[in-house]
Amino acid sequence: MMASEVGVTRTSAASPQEELEQLTSQHRQLDARLRELGKHLSLTRNEQLEYARLKKEKLRTKDRIHRLQMTSS
């Protein structure tokens, strides 16, 4: 999976449950790519940048999931 394949899918018409499912899926995709990169003995400069960007995006996604869960409970 390339970094460009991991993206945010948002629709304004999505229900909170649908958005939660989309974010959870995105979080899993980000985690899978991070694990894949983590298996390398060394990373190229581009991979290092991708790794850092994905870590931040994964955290933002987790925060959004948490906020949605808090508003729906």
Secondary structure, 3 states (H helix, E strand, C coil): CCHHHCCCCCCCCCCHHHHHHHHHHHHHHHHHHHHHHHCCCCCCHHHHHHHHHHHHHHHHHHHHHHHHHHHHC
